[in-house]
Amino acid sequence: MFSPLTVKRFRAFKRIKRAWYSLIGLGVIFVFCLCADWVCPCDPRAVIDPATLEQYRQPVFEETYDIQTVRFNLMDDGTVVDFEGPKDYDEADYVRKEFKHPGYTRVFLQPKNPPKVTIRELPAPEVSFPFRPVKGHPFGIDAGGRDVYARVVHGMRIALLFGLILAASGMFVGLVFGAVEGYFGGKTDILLQRLTEIWSAIPFLYVMIFIGSTVGRSFTILLVCYAIFNWIAVSYYMRAEFLRLRSRTFVEAAKVQGFSAARIIFGHILPNGLTPLITLFPFLLMGAIGSLAALDFLGFGLPPMTPSCGELMQEAQQFRGAWWLILFPALALFVVMLLTVLVGEGLRDAFDPRQKSKLE
């Protein structure tokens, strides 16, 4: 039998190995989306000509029944009200059921024999959008007549670029604030902590609505507005890491040698405190991608006509029968975010000091 420590290490190895495969898959998706202009058959903003879909129109069939159910209310004075059904019916072909009520009787006449069904083919309806998946458009067509496959691929490219830039900027700003707070401590730490708490209390969604209604909606404005709020969580982790490392012997030795604060922070403490940055990066990336999709779904994200998975899912709310508008964008987001989470879990296990501890 294997010891519990061996089993735990084996499971950690499996998670790290799975993280490598997830990282490779995420890289393949990112490269594929970067080449969206070559892998997509059409422009994501181009409206498809309905004439090219004439061959995919499906006829409509109408069913008519020769014998229909008869129902009416028979008043106590013998009058018939609320009659439904064919007027020239033969009661011999029906089974009569009556339900007594105060003042009237509810009568149902059910056909004795199964009714004869007549199926008549009607002319195929005109092509309208959204349109189901067909050859040449494997993900279907959205309500604006644009190819869903092209919009999903281009939208994921924008989302990945947005997430990478936002995560990198949030890590940099959070690193600077956390390093200053943790290294200097004292009044500097207290002042910056209070400012961070005040800034984190500002409602982000209200700020986005205000800026979007006054300045407008664009990729750059959305990125800047989100970046000024995305660094707060990183600063907390880096502050704790610098508070832990600033009392180490190598930091004291660097201070004795007369090194500047910037050199000690970035040359000595930061290389030993990169674990929070590395492990948080995949989760920041996943949060940025999900937030962009949520803002696009609510209508406060990218400008109109910009390819976005959130916009496609918002269209699916208006056209409930267009299942392709919700399936393919949601599946793309699910795969990318799942791979990102697996990478983050693998990095967290790889840098977990308890895996190498003998006290487990």
GIPEQUI-V528741 format. One record per pair of residues at least 12 apart in sequence whose ideal C-beta (glycine too) atoms are under 8 Angstrom apart, sorted by the first residue. I is the first residue (numbers start at 1). GAP is how many residues later the second one is. D is the distance in whole Angstrom. If there is no record, write none. Layout:
i->{I:I}
gap->{GAP:GAP}
d->{D:D}
//
This chain:
i->{5:8:8:9:12:12:12:15:15:15:16:16:16:17:18:18:19:19:19:19:19:19:19:20:22:22:22:22:22:22:23:23:23:25:26:26:26:26:29:29:29:29:29:30:32:33:33:33:33:33:34:36:36:36:36:39:40:40:40:40:40:41:41:41:41:42:42:43:44:44:44:44:44:44:44:44:45:45:45:46:46:47:47:47:48:48:48:48:48:50:50:50:50:50:52:53:53:53:53:54:56:56:56:57:57:57:57:58:59:59:59:59:60:60:60:60:60:61:61:61:61:62:62:62:62:63:63:63:64:64:64:65:65:65:65:66:66:66:66:67:67:67:67:67:67:68:68:68:68:69:69:69:69:69:69:70:70:70:70:70:70:70:70:70:71:71:71:71:71:71:71:72:72:72:73:73:73:73:74:74:74:74:74:75:75:76:76:81:85:89:91:93:93:93:94:94:94:94:95:95:95:95:96:96:97:97:129:129:129:129:129:130:130:130:130:130:130:130:132:132:133:137:139:139:139:140:140:140:140:142:142:142:142:143:143:143:143:143:148:148:148:148:148:149:150:151:151:151:151:152:152:152:152:152:152:153:154:155:155:155:155:155:155:155:155:156:156:156:158:158:158:158:158:158:159:159:159:159:159:159:160:160:162:162:162:162:162:162:163:163:163:163:163:163:164:165:166:166:166:166:166:166:167:167:167:167:167:169:169:169:169:170:170:170:170:170:171:171:171:171:171:171:172:173:173:173:173:174:174:174:174:174:174:174:175:175:175:175:175:177:177:177:177:177:177:178:178:178:178:178:178:178:178:178:179:179:179:179:179:179:179:180:181:181:181:181:182:182:182:182:182:182:182:183:183:183:183:183:183:184:185:185:189:193:196:196:199:199:200:200:202:204:204:205:207:207:208:208:208:208:208:209:211:212:216:217:217:217:217:218:218:219:219:222:222:222:222:226:226:230:230:233:234:234:234:234:237:237:238:238:238:241:241:241:242:242:242:244:245:245:245:246:248:250:251:251:251:254:254:275:278:278:279:279:279:279:280:281:281:282:282:282:282:282:283:283:283:285:286:286:286:286:289:289:289:289:290:290:292:292:293:293:293:293:293:294:295:296:296:296:296:296:297:297:297:297:298:298:299:309:309:309:309:310:312:312:312:312:313:313:313:313}
gap->{355:347:352:346:337:340:343:330:331:334:330:333:334:329:324:328:323:324:326:327:328:330:331:326:316:317:318:320:321:324:316:320:323:314:310:313:314:317:127:131:306:307:310:130:121:120:121:123:124:127:123:114:117:118:121:114:107:109:110:113:114:95:106:108:109:105:108:107:102:103:106:107:109:110:111:263:101:260:262:100:101:97:98:99:89:93:97:98:99:76:77:78:79:95:84:74:78:81:88:73:75:76:78:67:68:69:70:66:62:63:64:65:61:62:63:64:65:58:59:60:61:57:58:59:60:54:55:56:53:54:56:50:51:52:53:49:50:51:52:19:26:44:46:48:49:17:18:43:47:15:16:39:40:41:42:13:14:15:16:19:24:37:38:39:12:13:14:35:36:37:38:12:13:35:31:32:33:34:24:30:31:32:33:28:29:27:28:23:24:20:18:18:19:20:15:16:17:18:14:15:16:17:12:13:12:13:12:13:14:15:16:12:13:185:189:192:194:195:190:192:191:12:13:185:189:182:184:185:188:170:173:180:183:172:175:176:179:182:164:176:177:180:181:179:157:156:157:160:161:155:157:160:176:177:180:154:153:151:152:153:154:156:157:174:177:153:176:180:61:134:144:148:149:150:130:133:134:149:150:177:129:176:57:60:61:126:127:130:121:122:123:125:126:129:121:58:57:60:61:64:118:122:63:114:117:118:121:54:58:61:62:57:60:61:64:114:60:63:106:109:110:113:59:54:58:61:62:57:58:59:60:61:63:64:59:60:63:95:102:15:19:54:58:61:62:56:57:58:59:60:61:62:63:64:59:60:63:86:87:90:91:12:12:54:58:61:56:57:58:59:60:61:64:59:63:78:81:82:86:77:58:61:50:46:36:39:30:33:29:32:27:22:25:95:18:22:14:17:18:87:92:91:14:88:87:83:84:85:86:84:85:83:87:70:73:79:80:62:65:54:58:47:42:43:46:50:39:43:35:38:39:32:34:35:23:27:31:29:24:27:28:23:24:18:13:17:18:13:14:76:69:73:65:68:69:72:64:63:66:58:59:61:62:65:57:58:61:55:51:54:55:58:44:47:48:51:43:47:16:18:15:16:17:20:40:16:15:12:13:14:15:18:13:14:16:17:12:16:15:20:21:23:24:19:13:14:16:17:12:13:16:17}
d->{6:8:7:7:5:8:6:6:6:5:5:6:5:8:6:6:6:5:7:2:7:8:8:7:8:4:8:4:5:7:8:5:8:5:7:4:6:6:7:8:7:6:7:5:7:6:8:5:4:6:6:8:5:5:5:7:7:7:4:5:7:7:7:8:7:5:6:7:6:7:4:5:8:5:8:4:7:6:8:7:8:7:4:6:7:6:5:7:7:8:4:8:8:8:8:5:6:7:8:7:8:8:5:4:7:8:6:6:5:7:7:5:8:5:8:7:6:5:7:6:7:7:5:8:6:6:7:6:7:5:7:4:7:6:8:6:4:8:7:8:6:4:8:4:7:5:6:8:7:8:6:7:7:6:7:8:7:4:7:6:6:8:8:4:8:5:6:8:7:5:7:7:8:6:5:7:6:7:8:6:5:8:5:7:5:6:7:8:7:7:7:6:6:7:4:6:6:6:7:5:8:6:8:6:8:7:6:7:5:7:5:5:5:7:5:4:8:6:8:7:6:7:6:6:5:7:4:7:8:6:6:8:6:5:7:6:8:8:7:6:7:6:8:8:7:4:8:8:6:8:6:7:6:6:5:8:4:8:4:5:5:8:8:7:8:7:6:7:7:8:7:7:7:7:5:5:7:8:7:8:7:7:7:8:6:6:7:5:8:5:8:4:5:7:7:6:6:6:6:6:7:4:8:6:4:5:6:8:5:7:8:6:4:5:6:6:8:6:6:7:6:7:8:7:4:8:8:4:7:7:3:4:8:6:7:8:5:8:7:6:7:7:4:8:8:7:4:7:7:3:4:8:7:6:6:8:5:5:8:7:7:7:6:7:4:7:7:4:7:7:3:4:6:5:6:7:7:6:7:8:7:8:7:8:6:6:8:7:8:5:8:8:5:7:6:8:8:6:8:7:5:6:6:6:8:8:7:7:5:8:6:6:8:8:7:6:7:7:7:7:7:8:7:7:6:7:4:7:7:6:7:4:8:6:8:6:6:8:5:6:6:7:8:6:6:6:6:8:5:5:6:7:7:5:5:6:8:8:8:5:7:5:3:7:8:7:5:6:5:4:6:7:7:6:6:8:7:6:8:7:7:5:4:8:6:6:7:4:7:3:5:7:4:7:6:5:8:8:7:4:8:6:5:8:5:8:8:4:7:6:5:6}
//
